[in-house]
């Protein structure tokens, strides 16, 4: 994987962990010593983050040799060998924790996404993520959602129009907010509006919003919203979505279901690294 700023992210992560130097490793291991380390799964889930794991070690040892046995998106079970890294022993020992932190976190997100997505895979609604991500790690975490089979919502404030309750309050109404957005933005932008009631839903329809987010509505109200809209706008269900209620939400007929829990509540997958 690669994106603008990834190198800087890895540098910051290594600087946070190594600082002025790994004093334990430098005290014990000669600079010229080489070795091999093995990553293997200790938990069951969907793997993500092998690419950034490789890049972490490459920062510390440009000559590092990596062999991958499991790829991003593949299922792993306890005992599965994921990858081996061979090179300078100091690089292996000093990069271990940063590489693990990235891969465990990303694999946890991919695993949760796959699990929740499987619950609604035969229904119309598509599972999407949110901006409820770890600061600085959003691109990695959203990548992990895609690896797990989910779709990305907007990445940030710069790439999608989302008129939320506080915007509506600040401007003075849905109609005015949508009108201002259409006046000032290129025609290529779709406009999404968050609504909390069927009355606001009617306002958003009259304003010709492209996408309407049904915020924290109960299932019966969502069903009514789907009937009212009748395909005139895309509908997104949001708020409090989890594995217990997502099937009932999907059955209402909404087009998208956004789930912050994919990123903010994912448990890291247990992965271990051992020098062989």
N, C-alpha and C positions, 0 to 999 in steps of 0.2 A: 504494500500500500504506500501511497505517497500523496502529499498535499503541501501546499505552501505553508511554511511555518512548522512542519513536522520536525525538522532538524533542531530548531530552536526549542521545541517542546522536549525533545530527548535530552538536549543539553541542560535544560533547567531541572529535569528530573534527576539526571546524574549529579548535577551540582548540589542538589538538595540532599542526596544520599551520601555522596563521596566527599563533598566539601573540599578541604585542602588536601585530602588524601585518605585512602583506606589504611589506617594505621595498623590494623591487625594483619591484613594481607601483606603489606609492605614489610612488616617485621618478620613474617614467617616464610614468605615465598620469594625465591630468587627471581630477578627480572627475566632471566633467560628460560625459566621453566615453562614447559607446555603441558597441556592435558586435554581432557575431553569431559564434557558434562552432558547429562541426559535430562530432558524434561519428560515427565510422565504424569498421566492423570491419576488423581486420587479420588476424584468424584465423577459422577455421570453427568454429561451435558453436551453442549454444542461448542466447538472450539472457535475462537476468534482471537486475533492478535499475533499470529505467528510472524507476520511481516515486520511489525514494529519490534518484536522480540529480537529478530535477526539484526535490525538496524541499531538497537542498543549496543549489542556486542561489537558490531562493526565500527561504532564510534570509538570504542576502547581498543580494538585491535582490527585494523583495516584488512588484515590477512585472515580473518576468522573463516573457518570452514563450517558450513551448516548443512545438515542433512535433515530433511523434513519427512516424517512418516505419516502425519495427519495434517490436513489442510483446513483452512478456515471454512466453516460451514459443515464440517464432518462431525458425527457423533463420536464421543469418547466414553469409555467406561474405566473404572479403576484398574490400573495396571497397564493401560495402553501407553506405548512409547510415542511421544509427540514429535520430538526433534532432538538432534544432538548438535553440540557446538564444540569445535576443536580449535585450539589456539593457545595464546598466552594464558597461563594459569591465573595471573593477576587480573586479566580482563574478565575471565570467567567468574572469579570469586567476587570481584567488585561490581560486576553488572548483573549478577544474579537477581537481587531483590527488585531492581527497577524493571527488569524484563518480566519477572513474575507478576509484579503489581499490574503492569499493563495487560498482560495476557489473562490473568485471573479475572480482572474487572471486566474486560471485554467479553470473555467467554461466559461470565455470569449473565451479562445483558443478552447475549445471543441465545443463551439457554432459556431465559425467561421469555424472551420474545417468541422462540419456537414453541414453547409450551402453551402460551396463551393463544398464539396464532392457530395452533392445531385445533383449538376448541371451536373456532368459527370458520374453518377453512372451506366448509361446504355451504356457507351462507354468503350473501352478497357483500356485506360490509368488509372493508379493508382495514387492517390494523395499522395505525400510524403512531409515531412517537411525539414528543413535545420538546419544549426548551428546558425542561426540568432536568438538566444535566449537571455534571460536576464542572465547575468553572475551569476553563482551560483544556478540558478533555472532550468538548462537545463533538468535534468531528470524529474522534475515535469511537465515542459511544454511539453516535448515529450510524457509523459504519457497522458497528456490532449489531445494531437493530436490523440493518439490511442483511447481514450474514445470517441472522436468525429467521429471516423470512418476512420481516415487517417492512413498512414503507416509512420514509422520512416526511415529516411535516416541514414547515419552513425551518431553515437552519438558524436564522437570527432575525433581528428587526429589519435588516437591510434587504431581505429577499422575498418578503411576502407582506401583503396588507391584511392586518387583523385588527378590526375595530372592536375593542373590548369594552366592558362596562364602564371603566374609568374614562376611556376616550369619549364615550357617549355622554357621560356626565359632564365632562369638561367642555364639550362642544355644544351640548344642548339638545341632543336627539339623534336618532338613527338616520332619519332622512337627511338632516344637515350634514352629518358626518360622512355619509356615502357620497353626497353631492360634492363636498369639498375634496374628497379623495379622487373622484373622477375628474374634477377640474385640474388637479395638480399633478396627477400621475399619468404616465404613458398608457396608451390603450392596451398594451400588452399585459398589464397587471390585472389579475383577478382580485376581487374585493370580498373578503370574508367578514362577516359580522357575527358577534356573539350575542345570543338572546337568552333571556331567562324566563320568558313566558310566551304564550300563544299570541298575546297582544303585540309583543315586540316582534314575534315572528311575522305577523302581518305587515308591520312597519318595514321590516327588512325586505319582504317580498315586493312591497310597493316601491321601495327604493331600488329594486332590481339588483340586490346583492347576488353575487355569483355563487357564494358558499355561505351557508348559515350554520353556525355552531350552536347546538342545543346544550346549554350549560347547566349541568346538575339537574336535569329534568328526570322525573320518574318515567317508568316504561310506558304507562298509559298516555302520558302527555307526549312522549316521543311518537307513539303510534298516531296520535291525532295530528301531530306536526307533519308526519310523512303524508297523511291523507290531504292535509291542507296544501302542502307544497306541490304535490302531484307532479314531481319531476321538473318544476320550474327553476329549481336551484339544487345544488348539491347539499346534502345534509351531513353534518358531522356531530356525533355524540361525544360529549366530553364531561369529565368530572366524576371522580370516585369509581372509575372503571377498574375492575379486577377480575381474577379468574372465576369468582363466584357469580358475577352478574353479567359477564360479557356476552354469554349466549343469548340471554333474554333481550339484551340491548340490540344485538345483531338481528334478532328476529323481528324487530320493529320495522326494518326496511331502510335504515339509514345507510348512507354510502360509505362513511368512514367512522371509525371509532378511535379516538386519540386516548392514549394511555400513558400517563406520566410514570406509572409504576415500572414500565419497561426499563427505565434508567434510574429513577430515584430510589427504587426498592429492590433492585436486583442483588442477589447474594453472589459474591465472587465464587467462581468454580475452583475447587481445590486442585492445585497443580503443584508438583514438587520438582526440584532440581537437585541432582546428585552428581558429584564428581565420580567418574568411573575409574 
